[in-house]
Amino acid sequence: MLSIVPNHLCTPTCLLYSTSAVKVRVNPAKTDVDRNVKHSMNPFDEIAVEEAVRIKERMPSTEIIAVSCGSAKSQETLRTALAMGADKAIHVEVADDSKLQPLGVAKLLKAIADEQKPDLIILGKQAIDDDSNQTGQMLAGLLNWPQATFASKVEITDTLAKVTREVDGGLETISSKLPAIITTDLRLNEPRYASLPNIMKAKKKPLTKSSPEQLKVDITPRLETIKVEEPAKRQGGKKVESVDDLIDKLKNEAKVL
């Protein structure tokens, strides 16, 4: 979550806890993706943190707060954000077996936004395990704030956010009054690597713990996943000798003609 307050700039940046950028697998019970894998920051959230740090570099009085909702392992993600340049962090801890859904996360972030009084909130556009792409939009609805999704360029002033976003027909540039919600796309920036000195400094930066109970938020799942299956494995291709041979196979084997 990223906020900017005129005169005294306070910038929280929101991170959603997600699996690392390794191959996502379905669990043996076929009820969810396998959560028993190494976790790291969602690449879209890395871009959100990087954008917050760049805003701070342009507006030095800015303060960055990283927020993560998840199990105790989420603290590793928060320390990464702190090493990248966030000033402090808030960890909303839930049990390992809790099923956080986008609406639950949006409600938790709204509760934190109500406490922090941000003017701008930046999130990664989607998770990389279930590709939900819902939390930012739901949060905007709960807060009744304008939103700019899939941002590929962001310009911030004391009162306005100018965002270039990717749409089916090309690029769209919109301007919104603050407070607002922004979700980041891959082409917004290239996240920096945390240096060793900054990794060491991150260990001393404040990290506050909270919980859904403290925030008075009900995170009970509203949806039930019945079954999860991996897509069918692709078969190897075949070479054909001629156009007639290709048409014959498309007609008689693939049966698409």
C-alpha positions in Angstrom: 0.0 0.0 0.0 1.4 3.3 -1.0 0.2 6.6 0.4 1.2 10.2 -0.3 0.1 13.0 2.0 0.7 16.6 0.8 3.5 18.5 2.7 4.4 15.5 4.8 4.6 12.6 2.4 3.7 9.2 3.9 4.0 6.3 1.5 2.9 2.8 2.4 3.3 0.2 -0.3 1.3 -3.0 -0.4 2.7 -6.4 -1.0 0.5 -9.5 -1.3 2.2 -12.6 -0.1 2.5 -15.2 -2.9 4.5 -18.1 -4.1 7.8 -17.5 -5.7 8.3 -17.5 -9.4 8.8 -21.2 -9.6 6.6 -23.7 -11.4 3.2 -23.7 -9.7 2.0 -27.3 -8.9 -1.4 -28.7 -7.9 -1.4 -30.3 -4.5 -1.9 -34.1 -4.3 -5.5 -33.7 -3.1 -6.2 -31.5 -6.2 -7.9 -28.9 -4.0 -5.4 -26.1 -4.4 -2.0 -25.2 -5.6 0.9 -26.7 -3.6 1.7 -24.2 -0.8 4.6 -26.2 0.5 7.2 -24.5 -1.7 9.8 -21.8 -1.3 8.1 -18.4 -1.0 9.3 -15.0 -2.1 7.8 -11.7 -3.2 5.4 -11.7 -6.1 7.2 -10.1 -9.1 4.2 -7.7 -9.6 4.6 -6.6 -6.0 8.4 -6.2 -6.4 7.5 -3.7 -9.2 5.1 -2.0 -6.8 7.8 -1.6 -4.2 10.3 -0.4 -6.7 7.8 2.3 -7.9 7.3 3.4 -4.3 11.1 3.7 -3.8 11.4 5.7 -7.0 8.6 8.0 -5.8 10.5 8.5 -2.6 13.7 9.3 -4.5 11.8 12.0 -6.4 10.0 13.1 -3.2 12.5 12.6 -0.3 10.1 13.2 2.5 8.1 10.2 1.5 7.8 7.2 3.9 7.2 3.7 2.6 5.4 1.1 4.6 5.3 -2.5 3.3 2.2 -4.6 4.2 1.9 -8.3 3.8 -1.0 -10.6 4.8 -0.1 -14.3 5.4 1.6 -16.8 7.6 4.8 -16.2 9.6 6.8 -16.8 6.4 5.5 -13.5 5.1 8.1 -11.7 7.2 10.8 -12.9 4.8 8.9 -11.0 2.0 8.6 -7.9 4.2 12.3 -8.0 4.9 13.0 -8.0 1.2 10.8 -4.9 0.8 12.6 -3.2 3.6 15.9 -4.0 2.0 14.7 -2.6 -1.3 13.9 0.7 0.4 10.7 0.5 2.5 10.9 2.3 5.8 8.8 0.0 7.9 6.4 -2.9 7.6 3.1 -4.3 8.9 2.5 -8.0 8.9 -1.1 -9.2 9.2 -0.4 -12.7 10.4 -2.9 -15.6 9.8 -2.6 -19.3 10.4 -0.7 -21.5 8.0 -3.9 -23.3 7.0 -5.9 -20.1 6.5 -7.3 -19.6 3.0 -6.9 -15.9 2.3 -9.1 -15.0 -0.6 -8.9 -11.6 -2.5 -11.9 -10.1 -0.7 -10.5 -11.0 2.7 -7.1 -9.4 1.8 -8.9 -6.3 0.5 -10.8 -6.0 3.7 -7.6 -6.3 5.7 -5.9 -3.7 3.6 -8.9 -1.4 4.0 -8.6 -1.6 7.7 -4.9 -0.7 7.6 -5.7 2.1 5.1 -8.3 3.5 7.6 -5.6 3.5 10.3 -2.7 4.9 8.1 -4.8 7.4 6.1 -2.9 6.9 2.8 -3.5 9.0 -0.3 -2.1 6.4 -2.7 -2.1 2.6 -2.6 0.0 0.6 -5.0 -0.3 -3.2 -5.4 0.9 -5.8 -7.8 -1.9 -6.4 -10.4 -2.3 -10.1 -9.6 -1.1 -13.1 -7.6 1.0 -15.6 -9.5 -0.5 -18.8 -8.0 -4.1 -18.3 -8.8 -3.8 -15.2 -11.0 -6.9 -13.7 -9.3 -6.3 -10.0 -10.3 -9.1 -8.9 -7.9 -7.6 -7.4 -4.7 -6.8 -4.0 -6.0 -10.2 -3.5 -7.6 -12.0 -4.8 -4.5 -10.0 -2.5 -2.3 -10.9 0.5 -4.5 -14.5 -0.5 -4.2 -14.3 -0.9 -0.4 -12.6 2.5 0.0 -14.6 4.2 -2.7 -11.4 5.4 -4.3 -10.6 5.8 -8.0 -8.4 3.1 -9.5 -5.8 2.8 -12.3 -5.0 -0.8 -13.1 -2.2 -2.4 -15.2 0.0 0.7 -14.9 3.0 0.9 -17.2 3.9 4.4 -16.2 3.1 6.4 -13.1 3.6 10.2 -12.4 2.7 11.5 -9.0 2.2 15.1 -7.7 0.9 16.3 -4.4 -2.8 15.9 -5.5 -2.8 13.9 -8.7 -1.8 10.5 -10.1 -1.2 10.4 -13.9 -1.1 6.7 -15.0 -0.5 5.2 -18.4 -2.1 1.7 -18.5 -2.1 -1.1 -20.9 -5.5 -1.9 -22.6 -6.4 -4.2 -25.5 -6.2 -1.4 -28.0 -2.8 -0.1 -26.9 -2.1 2.5 -24.1 -4.5 4.6 -22.2 -3.5 7.6 -20.0 -5.7 8.7 -17.2 -5.4 11.3 -14.4 -6.9 10.8 -11.0 -7.2 12.8 -7.9 -5.7 11.3 -4.8 -6.4 9.2 -2.8 -6.3 6.4 -5.4 -5.4 2.8 -6.1 -2.8 1.7 -8.6 -2.0 -1.8 -9.7 1.3 -2.5 -11.5 2.1 -4.2 -14.7 5.4 -5.8 -15.7 6.5 -3.0 -17.9 6.3 -0.3 -15.3 9.9 -0.7 -14.1 12.8 -3.1 -13.4 13.0 -3.8 -9.7 16.4 -3.3 -8.1 18.4 -5.9 -6.2 18.8 -5.3 -2.5 22.5 -4.7 -1.6 24.1 -6.5 1.2 24.3 -3.3 3.4 20.6 -2.7 2.9 19.8 -6.3 3.7 21.6 -5.8 7.0 19.9 -2.5 7.6 16.5 -4.1 6.9 16.9 -6.3 10.0 16.8 -3.2 12.2 13.8 -1.5 10.5 10.5 -1.7 12.4 8.1 -4.5 11.6 4.7 -4.4 13.3 2.5 -7.5 13.7 -1.2 -7.4 13.5 -4.0 -9.9 12.9 -7.5 -10.0 11.4 -8.9 -10.1 14.9 -7.1 -6.9 15.9 -8.3 -5.3 12.7 -11.8 -6.6 13.3 -12.0 -8.2 9.9 -13.7 -11.4 9.0 -11.6 -13.4 6.5 -13.9 -16.4 6.3 -13.7 -17.7 2.7 -16.7 -16.9 0.6 -15.8 -19.3 -2.2 -15.1 -23.0 -2.1 -12.7 -24.6 -4.6 -14.1 -27.9 -5.7 -11.2 -29.2 -7.8 -8.0 -28.0 -9.3 -6.4 -29.7 -12.2 -3.2 -29.0 -14.2 -3.7 -28.3 -17.9 -3.2 -31.3 -20.3 0.4 -31.7 -21.3 1.1 -30.5 -24.8 2.0 -33.2 -27.3 4.9 -32.9 -29.7 4.4 -31.3 -33.0 4.6 -33.1 -36.4 6.3 -32.0 -39.6 4.3 -32.2 -42.8 5.6 -32.5 -46.3 3.1 -30.3 -48.1 0.1 -28.0 -47.7 -2.2 -30.8 -48.8 -0.7 -33.0 -46.1 -1.3 -30.2 -43.5 -4.9 -29.8 -44.5 -5.5 -33.5 -44.4 -4.2 -33.8 -40.8 -6.1 -30.7 -39.6 -9.3 -32.2 -41.1 -8.9 -35.9 -40.2 -6.7 -35.9 -37.1 -7.1 -32.6 -35.4 -10.7 -32.3 -36.7 -10.6 -28.5 -36.7 -11.6 -28.1 -40.3 
